[in-house]
Amino acid sequence: MTRSGRAGRAAALLDRVIGLADEPADDDDLRLRKRVVVIAGYILVLGPLQLPILAQGHPLSWFVAATMPLVSAINLVVLARTRRFERYVNVLILSVLFFPAMIEVSLGGLAGASAALVFAFLGPVFALLGLGPRRATVWFVAFMVVVIGVVVIDPFVSSQITPQPYPLRLLWYVANLGVPLGITFALLRYTDVRRRRAEARSQELLTNAIPRSIAARLQHGEARIAESYPETTVLFADIAGFTPWARRTDPARVVGFLDELFTRFDELAADAGVEKIKTIGDAYMAVAGAPEARPDHASAAIRLARGMLGALEDAHSLLDPPLQLRIGLASGRVVGGVIGKQRILFDLWGDTVNTASRMESSGVPGRIQVAQSTHDLLRGAYAFEEREPVDVKGLGPMTTYLLSEQVRA
């Protein structure tokens, strides 16, 4: 067998040995926490075997050295056969609480045992890792009861058992403090790292769903966010002919095309400083000037619109027949706010939103149509073609303008 083959078999065996409690439905975090507690069980099989040497052959030390590994081994075997993880954790915690107390007695009390009782603190630590914070509290109380009990009997024990030689006690003070506290630190660090990663992921998901400034306000406790934005330009874009094309095209290709195109739109919006609001099917909505005000909102929105036309033109080679965008813009006041408790959304309302939507739906494929409000802000900076009054659904006849420049952004 090759070295890589032996390494693979060894890794598979190790995975089976420490994965006794794994279940198919476990997520990565739960599986890792289970495995840490299982590894602790293996340590309790081997760790107590050195106790008779430390206790210089005291009879009670032989009892602990014989029973604690046996209990831990049986606990692991039962876990492997039953997969009852909570039962395993409870037995493990009882062992960690009981046997260090026995070690205290066998080595001559608190001073003679060189802080062996610190190991008992791993009981509530393992409970926190394996059972959760609420149930871990009960086990912490149990730990305190054990500590108080050992303190109460210490005068009697210390008077009956001769302390260990000073060099040995000094050595095991280091071990008894360093090992359990090191394990505790490692678990706390692991928990904090996982928490920070989860918070970062939550922050990423939240800011992908709503604007960053709105997400920050929600995280600071604002229950309801509603603002009026007096100077904005709203953009709507829709792919003309998309529905019949999607009907005769493989679904995977449709989704892949939209994903690539809208990802490019998102990049263009970020470059232009325009806030994406949402997508609905093949429609894309964005706003400049909200939630962050900017005086050049109309110019930013038109730059995004031109870039979107260029992005779709780049994708024409992938389409048969080529598709075209209709883009509509309108400027003015909008109301914005966060709606919903699940899958929250920052959305916009008002006449400006309705007008921008109508500019898109009544527009010309491959062109950018703007309302009078946007035209007035951009007059002189861009050339427009005035259309005959267009009968806009819900708004009646309106004078609209098509951007003359078809230069790619």
Secondary structure, 3 states (H helix, E strand, C coil): CCHHHHHHHHHHHHHHHHCCCCCCCCCHHHHHHHHHHHHHHHHHHHHHHHHHHHCCCCHHHHHHHHHHHHHHHHHHHHHHHHCCHHHHHHHHHHHHHHHHHHHHHHCCHHHHCCCHHHHHHHHHHHHHHHCCHHHHHHHHHHHHHHHHHHHHHHHHHHHHCCCCCHHHHHHHHHHHHHHHHHHHHHHHHHHHHHHHHHHHHHHHHHHHHCCHHHHHHHHCCCCCCEEEEEEEEEEEEEEECHHHHHHCCCHHHHHHHHHHHHHHHHHHHHHHCCEEEEEECCEEEEEECCCCCCCCHHHHHHHHHHHHHHHHHHCHHHCCCCCEEEEEEEEEEEEEEEECCCCCEEEEECHHHHHHHHHHHCCCCCEEEECHHHHHHHECCECEEECCCEEECCCEEECCEEECCCCCC
